[in-house]
Amino acid sequence: MTVPFPSSGLYAITAESHCGPEQLADAVRAALRGGARAIQYRAKSSRNRLAEARWLLAECRAAQVPLIINDDVELALEIGADGVHLGQDDGSLLEARARLGDEAIIGISCYDSLERAIEAQRQGASYVAFGRFFPSLSKPHAPCARIETLIEAKRRLSLPIVAIGGITAENGGRLIEAGADWLAVIESVFGQTDPEIAARAFAGCFPCL
């Protein structure tokens, strides 16, 4: 059964720096203890994708938190993940919905395009993501998104809005105030020595949680 996507919170996205499934699962378990409310498995180069994804699904199921797979509909389908996140070149939302079913969580990267977000909402996306908003180690050459886009998106969209890109506990509050419901982070959680402490530092960005 799919774990629903909550309305807001910290969306922790895994880094490539872990040495194997067990170490990655330990880091995700720590982030969940720290308050992460959704996990995205992002692994562009790992040779252990299936094993890692299965370990993470077990951790997320235990915490009743959704696990989203980055880019890979077939992997999400194989392990029974809660959904998938799609970028511009990762296939269509409608095809992913047909493969994964009506209950699956499907997130769409919208960069700085409100038009793309409106179309994603029309097609039945579960959430949309804008970014990057700040300099990012994971995507240093990604185009910048504007705060104004978040403000307008909040006014025109009725589904959860995710902000991503160089977000820290210090700058994330600005994005929440502008209209983001979620803060998606990689390095600020999984690039830190203790992901639990790092995740817990974001609590102040979400005064209503």
C-alpha positions in Angstrom: 0.0 0.0 0.0 1.3 3.4 -1.0 2.2 5.8 1.9 0.6 9.1 1.1 2.7 12.2 0.4 2.3 14.6 3.4 1.3 18.2 2.8 4.7 19.6 3.9 8.0 19.0 5.5 11.7 18.0 4.9 12.2 16.0 1.8 15.6 14.3 2.1 17.3 13.1 -1.1 20.1 10.6 -0.9 23.7 11.4 -1.8 26.1 9.3 -3.8 28.8 9.3 -1.1 27.7 6.1 0.8 29.7 2.9 0.3 26.8 0.4 0.1 23.2 -0.4 1.0 23.8 -0.8 4.7 25.6 2.5 5.1 23.0 4.3 3.0 20.2 2.7 5.1 21.9 3.8 8.3 22.0 7.4 7.0 18.4 7.3 5.9 17.3 5.9 9.3 19.1 8.8 11.0 17.4 11.4 8.7 14.1 9.8 9.5 14.8 10.1 13.2 15.6 13.7 12.6 12.2 14.4 11.1 12.5 13.9 7.4 8.9 13.3 6.1 9.8 11.9 2.7 12.9 10.2 1.2 14.0 10.2 -2.4 16.5 7.6 -3.6 18.8 9.3 -6.1 21.7 7.2 -7.4 23.1 8.1 -10.8 26.2 5.9 -10.6 25.5 3.1 -8.0 25.9 -0.5 -9.2 23.7 -1.6 -6.2 20.5 0.3 -7.1 18.1 -2.6 -6.6 19.6 -3.6 -3.2 19.9 0.0 -2.0 16.3 0.8 -3.0 15.0 -2.3 -1.2 16.9 -1.4 2.0 15.5 2.1 1.9 12.0 1.0 1.3 12.2 -1.2 4.4 13.4 1.8 6.4 10.7 4.1 5.0 7.9 1.5 5.6 9.0 1.1 9.2 8.8 4.9 9.7 5.5 5.2 7.6 7.3 7.7 5.3 7.0 7.6 1.5 10.0 6.5 -0.6 10.3 8.2 -4.0 12.6 6.9 -6.7 14.4 9.5 -8.8 14.1 9.1 -12.6 13.4 5.3 -12.7 9.8 4.2 -13.1 10.8 0.5 -13.6 12.9 0.5 -10.3 9.9 2.0 -8.5 7.6 -0.6 -9.9 10.0 -3.5 -9.2 10.4 -2.8 -5.5 6.9 -1.4 -4.9 8.1 2.1 -4.0 5.6 4.8 -3.2 6.3 6.8 -6.4 8.8 8.4 -8.7 10.3 11.8 -9.4 10.7 12.8 -13.0 12.9 15.5 -14.6 12.5 17.0 -18.0 14.1 14.1 -19.8 12.8 11.2 -17.7 9.6 10.3 -19.6 6.1 11.5 -19.4 3.9 11.9 -16.3 1.0 10.1 -18.1 3.2 7.1 -18.9 4.5 6.9 -15.4 0.9 7.1 -14.0 -0.2 4.3 -16.3 2.7 2.1 -15.1 2.5 2.8 -11.4 -1.2 3.3 -10.9 -3.5 5.9 -9.6 -2.2 5.9 -6.0 1.5 6.4 -6.9 3.2 9.6 -5.9 4.6 11.3 -9.0 6.6 14.5 -8.7 7.7 16.7 -11.5 10.8 19.0 -11.8 9.6 22.4 -13.0 12.9 24.3 -12.7 11.7 27.9 -12.9 8.7 27.2 -15.2 5.3 28.0 -13.8 3.8 26.8 -17.1 5.4 23.4 -16.7 4.0 23.2 -13.2 0.5 24.1 -14.3 0.6 21.5 -17.0 1.9 18.9 -14.5 -1.0 19.7 -12.2 -3.5 19.3 -15.1 -2.0 15.9 -15.8 -2.3 14.7 -12.3 1.1 15.2 -10.7 1.3 14.7 -6.9 3.7 17.6 -6.4 5.9 19.9 -8.4 9.4 21.0 -7.6 11.1 24.3 -8.4 14.8 25.0 -8.2 17.7 25.5 -7.9 17.3 28.5 -5.6 20.9 28.7 -4.2 24.3 27.4 -5.4 24.2 23.6 -5.3 27.0 21.0 -5.0 24.9 18.3 -6.6 23.7 20.4 -9.6 26.2 23.3 -9.9 25.3 24.2 -13.4 21.5 24.0 -13.1 19.6 27.2 -14.0 18.5 29.3 -11.1 14.9 29.6 -10.0 13.3 32.8 -8.7 11.6 33.5 -5.4 8.9 35.2 -7.4 8.1 31.9 -9.1 7.3 30.3 -5.8 5.0 33.2 -4.9 3.1 32.9 -8.1 3.0 29.1 -7.9 1.4 29.3 -4.4 -1.3 31.5 -5.8 -2.1 29.4 -8.9 -1.5 25.8 -7.8 -3.4 23.5 -5.5 -0.8 20.7 -5.0 2.3 20.6 -2.8 5.2 22.8 -3.9 8.8 21.6 -3.3 11.8 23.9 -3.4 15.3 22.4 -4.1 18.8 23.5 -4.7 21.4 24.6 -2.2 18.9 24.8 0.7 20.1 24.9 4.2 18.4 25.3 7.6 19.5 28.9 7.5 18.1 29.9 4.1 15.1 27.5 3.9 12.7 29.6 5.8 12.7 32.2 3.1 11.4 29.6 0.6 8.7 28.5 3.0 7.6 32.1 3.5 7.4 32.6 -0.3 5.2 29.6 -0.8 7.1 26.3 -0.7 5.5 23.5 1.3 8.6 21.3 1.2 12.3 21.8 1.3 14.2 19.1 -0.7 17.9 18.7 0.4 20.8 16.5 -0.3 24.1 17.8 1.0 22.5 19.6 4.0 21.4 16.2 5.4 23.3 13.4 3.8 26.5 15.4 3.2 26.8 16.0 7.0 28.5 13.9 9.7 25.2 13.2 11.5 22.1 13.2 9.3 19.8 13.0 12.3 21.2 16.3 13.7 21.3 17.8 10.2 17.6 16.9 9.6 16.5 18.1 13.0 18.0 21.5 12.2 15.3 22.1 9.6 12.5 22.0 12.2 12.5 25.7 12.6 11.7 26.2 8.9 8.3 24.5 9.4 6.6 26.3 12.3 3.2 24.5 11.7 4.6 21.0 12.0 
